[in-house]
């Protein structure tokens, strides 16, 4: 009687399960970030259109409008996360550091928006006035990021130019206010949000490959 001590041969008919690749994880991040940006920008666009007749100085905005602007800011956080993950502005320490700084500014702007929602009575206090300044500062930062993405050329096609297009809001709003007043300019703002950040979100959600490395 012989004893076979060799180990059994491995089965070759069993299906192998490969772990998810880094590229698939990144694609998912880009898609989700694009969806968050599109939803947030569209929400704020609708909120702006529905509150066009409110005096921005003396009028009190409804909670729904305030929530829509907060959704927009959260969409920007998701967008900057995508830009970080894909190295949209470059892979150097300075390029990535600026995106981290933008996250900080957005975080402070979000804190101001939450205060505006839950405790509007303290909005004129010095601390909250100072914090509210990070809202426009964060948008200036987004404008600089959009220009840098276009120059760096790591994103391709419409994904390369749309971040800069999304930040041309001020170029449209100044003449709009002069020509049609505050109420009319609200609809200009609505249209720009839809054609700018909402469209950018859709591009990222449907064409995530535009943010990947070149072949």
C-alpha positions in Angstrom: 0.0 0.0 0.0 1.4 3.4 -1.0 0.8 6.6 0.8 0.6 9.8 -1.3 2.0 12.7 0.8 1.8 15.3 -2.0 -0.6 18.1 -1.4 -3.8 18.2 -3.5 -3.5 20.2 -6.6 -5.3 23.6 -6.6 -8.6 23.8 -8.4 -8.4 25.8 -11.5 -12.2 25.9 -12.2 -13.1 28.0 -9.1 -13.8 31.6 -10.0 -11.3 34.1 -8.7 -12.5 37.2 -7.0 -10.2 40.2 -7.5 -10.2 43.0 -5.0 -11.6 46.3 -6.3 -8.9 48.3 -8.1 -7.8 51.7 -7.0 -9.1 53.1 -10.4 -12.6 51.8 -9.7 -12.6 53.3 -6.3 -11.5 56.7 -7.7 -14.1 56.5 -10.4 -16.8 56.0 -7.8 -15.4 58.9 -5.8 -15.6 61.2 -8.9 -19.1 60.1 -9.7 -20.4 60.6 -6.2 -18.7 64.0 -6.0 -20.2 65.0 -9.3 -23.7 64.0 -8.1 -23.2 65.9 -4.8 -22.1 69.0 -6.7 -24.9 68.8 -9.2 -27.6 68.3 -6.6 -26.2 71.1 -4.3 -26.0 73.6 -7.2 -29.4 72.8 -8.5 -30.9 73.1 -5.1 -29.5 76.5 -4.6 -30.5 77.5 -8.1 -34.1 76.6 -7.3 -33.9 78.3 -3.9 -32.7 81.5 -5.5 -35.4 81.5 -8.1 -38.1 81.0 -5.4 -36.9 83.8 -3.3 -36.2 86.4 -6.0 -38.5 89.0 -4.5 -36.8 89.1 -1.0 -34.7 92.2 -0.2 -31.2 90.9 0.4 -30.6 93.6 3.0 -33.8 93.8 5.1 -35.6 90.6 4.1 -35.4 87.4 6.1 -34.8 84.4 3.9 -36.8 81.2 4.6 -35.1 78.2 6.1 -35.5 76.2 2.8 -33.4 78.8 1.0 -30.7 78.7 3.7 -30.7 74.9 3.5 -30.3 75.1 -0.3 -27.2 77.3 0.0 -25.8 74.9 2.6 -26.3 72.0 0.2 -24.4 74.0 -2.4 -21.5 74.4 0.0 -21.5 70.7 0.9 -21.4 70.0 -2.9 -18.3 72.2 -3.1 -16.6 70.2 -0.3 -17.3 67.0 -2.4 -15.9 68.7 -5.5 -12.7 69.8 -3.8 -12.3 66.2 -2.5 -12.5 65.0 -6.1 -9.9 67.5 -7.1 -7.6 66.3 -4.3 -8.0 62.7 -5.1 -7.4 63.2 -8.8 -4.5 65.7 -8.5 -6.5 68.2 -10.6 -4.3 71.2 -9.8 -1.1 69.2 -9.8 0.6 66.7 -7.5 3.1 69.1 -5.9 2.9 70.1 -2.2 1.8 73.6 -2.9 -1.0 72.6 -5.3 -2.4 70.1 -2.9 -1.9 72.4 0.1 -4.1 75.0 -1.6 -6.9 72.5 -2.0 -6.6 71.6 1.7 -6.8 75.3 2.5 -9.9 75.6 0.4 -11.5 72.8 2.5 -10.8 74.8 5.6 -12.3 77.9 4.2 -15.4 76.0 3.1 -15.7 74.4 6.5 -15.7 77.9 8.1 -18.2 79.1 5.6 -20.4 76.1 6.4 -20.2 76.9 10.1 -21.5 80.4 9.3 -24.3 79.0 7.2 -25.4 76.7 10.0 -25.4 79.6 12.4 -27.5 81.6 9.9 -30.0 78.7 9.9 -30.3 78.0 13.6 -29.4 81.3 15.3 -30.0 84.2 12.8 -30.3 86.7 15.7 -26.6 86.7 16.3 -25.6 87.2 12.7 -24.5 90.8 13.4 -22.1 89.8 16.2 -18.5 90.5 15.3 -17.4 86.9 15.5 -20.1 85.7 13.1 -19.6 88.6 10.8 -15.9 87.7 10.5 -16.8 84.0 10.0 -19.3 85.0 7.2 -16.4 86.5 5.3 -15.2 83.0 4.5 -18.3 82.5 2.2 -17.0 84.9 -0.4 -13.4 84.1 0.4 -14.0 80.4 -0.3 -15.6 81.3 -3.6 -12.6 83.3 -4.6 -10.5 80.3 -3.7 -12.7 78.1 -6.0 -12.1 80.7 -8.8 -8.4 80.3 -8.4 -8.7 76.5 -8.4 -10.7 76.6 -11.6 -8.0 78.7 -13.4 -5.3 76.4 -12.0 -7.1 73.3 -13.3 -7.3 74.8 -16.8 -3.6 75.6 -16.7 -2.5 72.2 -15.3 -4.3 70.2 -17.9 -4.6 67.1 -15.8 -8.3 67.0 -16.4 -9.4 66.8 -20.0 -12.1 68.0 -22.3 -15.1 69.8 -20.6 -13.9 68.8 -17.2 -10.8 70.9 -17.7 -12.5 74.2 -18.6 -15.8 73.9 -16.7 -14.5 74.7 -13.2 -13.3 78.1 -14.5 -16.6 78.6 -16.3 -18.5 77.9 -13.2 -16.7 80.7 -11.4 -17.6 83.5 -13.8 -20.6 84.3 -11.7 -19.4 87.7 -10.7 -18.7 88.7 -14.3 -22.4 88.0 -15.1 -23.9 89.4 -11.9 -22.4 92.9 -11.8 -23.9 93.9 -15.2 -27.1 92.0 -14.5 -27.7 94.0 -11.2 -27.0 97.2 -13.1 -29.4 96.3 -16.0 -32.3 94.4 -14.4 -32.0 95.1 -10.6 -31.8 92.7 -7.7 -35.0 90.8 -8.6 -34.0 90.2 -12.2 -30.5 89.3 -11.4 -31.7 86.5 -9.2 -32.8 84.7 -12.3 -29.4 85.4 -13.9 -27.8 83.8 -10.8 -30.2 80.8 -11.1 -29.3 80.3 -14.8 -25.6 80.6 -14.0 -25.7 78.0 -11.2 -27.4 75.5 -13.6 -25.1 76.1 -16.5 -22.0 76.4 -14.2 -21.7 74.2 -11.2 -24.7 71.9 -11.9 -23.3 71.2 -15.4 -19.9 70.6 -13.9 -21.3 68.1 -11.5 -23.1 66.3 -14.3 -19.9 66.1 -16.3 -18.0 64.5 -13.5 -20.8 62.1 -12.7 -21.2 60.9 -16.3 -17.6 61.3 -17.6 -15.3 60.4 -14.6 -12.6 59.2 -17.0 -11.9 62.9 -17.9 -10.3 63.3 -14.5 -7.9 60.3 -14.9 -4.3 60.3 -16.1 -3.6 60.7 -19.8 -2.8 57.5 -21.7 
